[in-house]
Amino acid sequence: MADNFQVAELFSLQGKTALVTGGSSGLGLMMAKGLLQNGVRVIIASRRQEKCDEALRELSAYGEVFALAADMTKAEGRSRLTTFVTEKFGELGILINNAGANWGSTLEDFPDEAFAKVMDINLNAVFSLSRDCIPLLTKAAAEEDPARIINIGSMDGIHVPIVSRVGTFAYVASKAGLHQLTKALAVELAPKNITVNAVAPGFFESRMTDFVFEHYLKDIEDDCPLGRVGQPEEIVGIVAYLASRAGAYTNGAVIPVDGGTCVSKGKRDWME
């Protein structure tokens, strides 16, 4: 095994189990589809039952998938979800904390309740669900093949975004906090053979980006050194790496997948 460096072996996900929150649309749906196509049994969770049902109809063509409507910010919702995972899988090899929210407003008009809501979904719920899933993750964990927590952060947790022309104060704070939480959990859970990493995506097509793509797509492309937005295979690929044998020694990392936007700017004619 140690001398087998074939890609098919290094990146195999066959037989693993995964939970993807926010898995009914956007990045979550992309990741769930990619996992299923590579032999992973998947549970997706989202707050709305109709969205779960719609996603389930699409994903069922790719493998063994289940869906549950649950609110990650509520203890009752997390309890229902962990019970569901226990009944279906008995253990959990991969937890992808993807559910998230955003809010844009001028600083003067930014509501306290909006700030609290975004922080609750993007940061507090990730901590709580990760904690609640530790017994399930521990059952799947082994020294040679750790269980994995993969948090979906954002390039906006690394730099301050300007393309949308409106402040996203709660979002950037929550994602920066999530990146640091990822590192703290990585240190804490490593002795249990659970790795914790974060992916920091740039702009990918999703419900959250519909507005900015409609109004500022050209600016987004100008702001990226590669001059484009991300494609589904590029988010699936990094998740596959982190969940596979190839990524077993990666722990506490925050990996940007944004075409270089967070570290170097493009031409940005619209700023001149």
Buried (B, 14 or more C-beta within 10 A) or exposed (E): EEEEEEEEEBBBBEEBBBBBBBBBBBBBBBBBBBBBBBEBBBBBBBBEEEBBEBBBEEBEEBBBBBBBBBBBBBEEBBEBBBEBBBEBBEBBBBBBBBBBBBBBBEEEEBEEEBBEBBBBBBBBBBBBBBEBBBEBBBBBBEEEBBBBBBBBBBBBBBBEBEBBEBBBBBBBBBBBBBBBBBBEBBEEBBEEBBBBBBBBBBBBBBEBBEEBBEEBBEBBBBBBBEEBBBEBEBBBBBBBBBBBBBBBEBBBBBBBBBBBBBEEBBEEEEEE
